[in-house]
């Protein structure tokens, strides 16, 4: 059925509009020989005879602010990089990872170790340290064997609950090597409990040969018994 369109901008000779008995404009508009389909919103604006004013849709509320971590402002590695599609479960979890990167960079900070459990474990190919005393001795020796160490790149490649995997590239200089620099790559696997405290860290060096477990444990015990941690660091 043909009717003259009520909108003054459309002439009968240039337009032909088919619509149903409901009054909602449907179908096809022919303008200057061109076939144009009207979308629903445009149909309503051109064809509605209602005089009611348009009510704008309010914008969605802003997302709630992220909860601050107790470690905020107390660590140096505050910029945490994640692989595409990987999301940490909280801001605090990212801060704990940043604190671990500080430790891997040779910075022994007691503020960071406050968020490690008393029964935490640190493992690498040559050492397995268990408990706060061994872990503290481990990080103290770790800092001492390098004249310089820095993280060149890191990326969180997996985050599931309290488990986080970080790819880390480091550059370091060992004492007694006349300033020679090495580069090393590792996958660091972190486990945290429900309170966001570190339970276990595995520093898996690329292409490293792992000592048997009993030898790694013996090294951890030796560190505890032989390393004297200064009082200002033993409070971690």
TILUMTOR-855033 format. One record per residue (C-alpha): residue in three letters; x negated, y, z negated. Coordinates in steps of 0.1 Angstrom, whole numbers, padded with zeros to 4 digits, always signed. Layout:
<sites>
ALAXYZ...
</sites>
This chain:
<sites>
UNK+0000+0000+0000UNK-0014+0034+0010UNK-0011+0066-0011UNK-0027+0100-0009UNK-0054+0101-0036UNK-0047+0127-0063UNK-0082+0139-0064UNK-0086+0171-0042UNK-0121+0161-0031UNK-0108+0131-0012UNK-0088+0137+0020UNK-0063+0112+0034UNK-0080+0111+0068UNK-0114+0102+0053UNK-0102+0079+0025UNK-0080+0049+0020UNK-0077+0035-0015UNK-0059+0002-0023UNK-0048-0001-0059UNK-0025-0024-0079UNK+0008-0016-0097UNK-0010-0012-0130UNK-0022+0023-0119UNK-0059+0014-0123UNK-0077+0022-0091UNK-0092-0009-0075UNK-0106-0022-0043UNK-0125-0003-0016UNK-0129+0034-0007UNK-0137+0043+0029UNK-0155+0077+0031UNK-0167+0088+0065UNK-0167+0052+0077UNK-0189+0040+0049UNK-0177+0012+0026UNK-0183+0022-0011UNK-0171+0002-0041UNK-0161+0022-0071UNK-0173+0010-0105UNK-0149+0010-0134UNK-0162+0041-0151UNK-0161+0061-0118UNK-0126+0049-0111UNK-0114+0060-0144UNK-0129+0095-0140UNK-0115+0100-0105UNK-0082+0085-0109UNK-0070+0088-0145UNK-0042+0112-0150UNK-0046+0112-0188UNK-0052+0146-0204UNK-0068+0131-0236UNK-0104+0145-0242UNK-0133+0121-0238UNK-0147+0109-0272UNK-0185+0104-0270UNK-0199+0072-0284UNK-0221+0079-0314UNK-0258+0068-0311UNK-0268+0036-0330UNK-0283+0042-0365UNK-0321+0043-0367UNK-0339+0011-0378UNK-0348+0009-0415UNK-0383+0020-0423UNK-0409-0007-0428UNK-0417-0016-0464UNK-0451-0003-0475UNK-0477-0028-0485UNK-0497-0024-0517UNK-0528-0026-0496UNK-0518+0005-0475UNK-0546+0030-0477UNK-0570+0006-0493UNK-0584-0012-0462UNK-0603-0001-0432UNK-0589-0023-0405UNK-0554-0008-0403UNK-0549-0012-0366UNK-0538-0048-0361UNK-0535-0061-0325UNK-0511-0089-0316UNK-0508-0109-0284UNK-0476-0104-0263UNK-0446-0120-0280UNK-0463-0124-0313UNK-0447-0106-0343UNK-0458-0106-0379UNK-0430-0111-0405UNK-0439-0080-0425UNK-0461-0049-0427UNK-0478-0064-0457UNK-0488-0095-0438UNK-0506-0073-0413UNK-0523-0055-0441UNK-0535-0088-0455UNK-0550-0097-0421UNK-0566-0063-0420UNK-0582-0069-0454UNK-0595-0103-0441UNK-0611-0085-0412UNK-0628-0062-0436UNK-0642-0092-0454UNK-0653-0107-0421UNK-0670-0074-0414UNK-0692-0077-0445UNK-0671-0055-0468UNK-0665-0071-0502UNK-0635-0052-0516UNK-0619-0063-0548UNK-0586-0046-0538UNK-0584-0071-0509UNK-0592-0102-0531UNK-0563-0092-0554UNK-0540-0106-0528UNK-0558-0140-0527UNK-0545-0168-0549UNK-0566-0182-0577UNK-0568-0215-0559UNK-0575-0201-0525UNK-0598-0219-0501UNK-0623-0206-0475UNK-0637-0230-0450UNK-0662-0227-0422UNK-0685-0253-0405UNK-0710-0253-0433UNK-0691-0242-0465UNK-0659-0251-0482UNK-0653-0228-0512UNK-0624-0235-0536UNK-0610-0213-0563UNK-0617-0177-0571UNK-0652-0181-0584UNK-0664-0200-0554UNK-0646-0178-0529UNK-0660-0146-0545UNK-0696-0161-0543UNK-0689-0171-0507UNK-0680-0136-0496UNK-0709-0121-0516UNK-0734-0144-0499UNK-0717-0138-0465UNK-0722-0101-0469UNK-0758-0105-0480UNK-0771-0127-0451UNK-0764-0100-0425UNK-0781-0066-0421UNK-0752-0056-0399UNK-0719-0072-0388UNK-0689-0057-0371UNK-0657-0070-0354UNK-0657-0060-0317UNK-0623-0074-0310UNK-0595-0092-0327UNK-0560-0104-0316UNK-0533-0123-0335UNK-0523-0151-0312UNK-0499-0169-0334UNK-0477-0160-0364UNK-0452-0185-0378UNK-0440-0178-0413UNK-0471-0175-0435UNK-0494-0190-0409UNK-0514-0166-0387UNK-0541-0174-0361UNK-0566-0146-0352UNK-0591-0146-0324UNK-0622-0126-0335UNK-0653-0115-0316UNK-0681-0104-0339UNK-0716-0089-0334UNK-0741-0095-0362UNK-0777-0092-0372UNK-0792-0118-0396UNK-0818-0109-0421UNK-0853-0119-0412UNK-0846-0119-0374UNK-0863-0085-0367UNK-0830-0068-0358UNK-0820-0092-0331UNK-0782-0091-0324UNK-0760-0120-0317UNK-0724-0122-0307UNK-0700-0149-0319UNK-0664-0159-0313UNK-0641-0176-0337UNK-0605-0186-0343UNK-0596-0176-0379UNK-0566-0195-0393UNK-0549-0179-0423UNK-0523-0194-0445UNK-0502-0172-0469UNK-0477-0182-0496UNK-0442-0167-0499UNK-0455-0138-0519UNK-0479-0127-0492UNK-0510-0140-0509UNK-0538-0158-0491UNK-0539-0195-0497UNK-0564-0207-0472UNK-0587-0193-0445UNK-0605-0214-0419UNK-0633-0195-0399UNK-0637-0218-0369UNK-0668-0207-0351UNK-0669-0214-0314UNK-0692-0243-0303UNK-0702-0249-0340UNK-0710-0284-0353UNK-0691-0290-0385UNK-0709-0306-0415UNK-0692-0335-0432UNK-0667-0324-0458UNK-0687-0336-0488UNK-0717-0315-0477UNK-0695-0284-0472UNK-0680-0289-0507UNK-0715-0293-0522UNK-0725-0260-0507UNK-0695-0243-0522UNK-0703-0256-0556UNK-0740-0246-0553UNK-0729-0210-0544UNK-0708-0209-0575UNK-0736-0220-0598UNK-0765-0201-0582UNK-0751-0168-0570UNK-0749-0139-0594UNK-0721-0116-0584UNK-0725-0080-0598UNK-0699-0070-0623UNK-0683-0044-0600UNK-0676-0071-0574UNK-0667-0100-0598UNK-0634-0082-0607UNK-0620-0090-0572
</sites>
